Amino acid sequence: MFSVSAISSCLGLSRQQLLEGVVAGKKGPVHKVYFTPGHLFVTVQDGHILYTFDVLPTSLPQALSRLGSLDIPSTADAIVDVLYIKKKPSLVIIVFANGAVDVWQFNLDNKFTWIKVGDFELLEGHDPEVKVISVTLHDLHNTIYWCERHGTGEAASFNICKKTLPPESEPVNRSTVGATVTILEGSPKCRLLPGRDCLIVWPECPGPQGLFFKWFHQTSTLQSHILPSGCVHTDDRVAQPVQYKDSVYRLLGIWCQTRDLPQIEGHMIHPVTKATHLLYHDGSTRIVCEEEGIYISGADP
């Protein structure tokens, strides 16, 4: 059961009554909750409906606070994520499962309303069996990364792709974003984590336990890592997608030596230190740190 008593007591969120009803499930089961500076986004009905609640001045008249809210009452393709650019916090990027991306701006000078300022596509072509599964924005790289699914059921495979955003001074739309580039091809479903200076790609099962990849944007380098050995292979200046199966076969001997690692259930990046935290099947947690190329899983304080 959700409660918004704590957040509403310290933030002047718009449409308080609607917010209470949404988190109580009156508009359907809550799917995901997103936060950007000054805004709260809630999706329901498996991501097909979006409600937005803005932090507004307490002096703003109630009638005005109900105007201009960014709500999406119904969408054929579910919303995968709501992102924002730290250097442009008033911009919000909404990513849909079909690869469509809408760019919205919160306008403080026009009665605190949302204005759509651009759109673009992540996926190439219009294959209905290709869907965006997860997405992240790496601010240092100024790049959107995503995991896309090809096919359905047991035959499905996944690719990791990227698209560079324009410089801060330019608008974000289909004429200013970069081309779609595939980094890793034919992998299992992967979780994408924005590290300090790289993108961390962590494949889910089925796959070798402890295997993950690091993508370095500036040098177009993909590193293959295995816990606790560290970096065991590097693909430099990647011009074509790296094949996941090739990476696994290449590292099979090393992986066989570490296959008794405890099962990893979850991963997260610390928002300040950018260290990778792991959650194991037995409930324990570890911090993954690198010392002289060797990964050491220490107890999480």
C-alpha positions, 0 to 999 in steps of 0.5 A: 500500500502506498502513502504520500503523506510524507512527501506531500508534507514537505513538497507543494505538489500539484493535484494532491487529491488526484495524487492520493487516488493514483497511489491508492490504486484508484486509477489502476495498479501503480506500475512505476514511479519516477522523480526528476527535479521538481516533478513526480511521475506515476505510471499505471496500467502496466505503463500505458497511462502517465500522471505528472505532479509538479512542485509549484509555489504555495502562492499559486492559485488552486485553479491555476495549479490544475492547468497544464499537467503532463498526463498521457491518458492512454498509449498503445505502447507502454512507457519504459522510462522517464529521463532528464538531462542534468544540464537541462533539468527542465527537459523530460525525455519519455521513452516508449516501448516502440522506440518513440521518444517525446521531449517535454519542457516545463515552462515556468514563464507560461503558467507552469505548463508543459510544452512538447519541444521535440521527438525522435526514434530510437529504433531503426525501421518499424518492426513490431517485434522489436521493443525497447526493454530498458533505457538509461541516460549517461550524463557524462557521455551525453548519450542514451543507451537502451536494451532492445528485444528482437523476437518473442518467447525463447527465440528472443535475443537482445541488443545494446544500442546507443544514440548521442544527444546534441550539445547543451546549446542545441534543442533535442529533436530528430534532426539533432540527435545522433545515429543509432549505433549497436554496441553488443548484439545477440545477448540475453536481456541486460541491465544498464548501469551508468558508471562513473566514466563508463556504461556497465552492461550486466547480462541477466540469466541465462549467462555466465555468472559474474560476467559483465561489460564496460563501454567507454564512450570516448574510445569506443571500447568494450571491456569484458569483465568476470568477477573476481578476475576483473577485465579479461578482454578488450575490444578496442575502437569498436566499429561493428557490434560485438557478438555476445556469443563470441565473447562468452566462448572466448572467456569460457575457460576463465568463467569455468574457474569462477562458476561457483560464485553465489547467485547475483539477484540485483545491481545498483550504482551508488548515486554519489560514489558511482560504485557498483553494489551487488545483492546476492541470493542469500540476502547479502550485499557487496561493493565491487571495487577495482584495485590493480585490475582485480575485482574484490567483493567486500562486505557492503557497510 
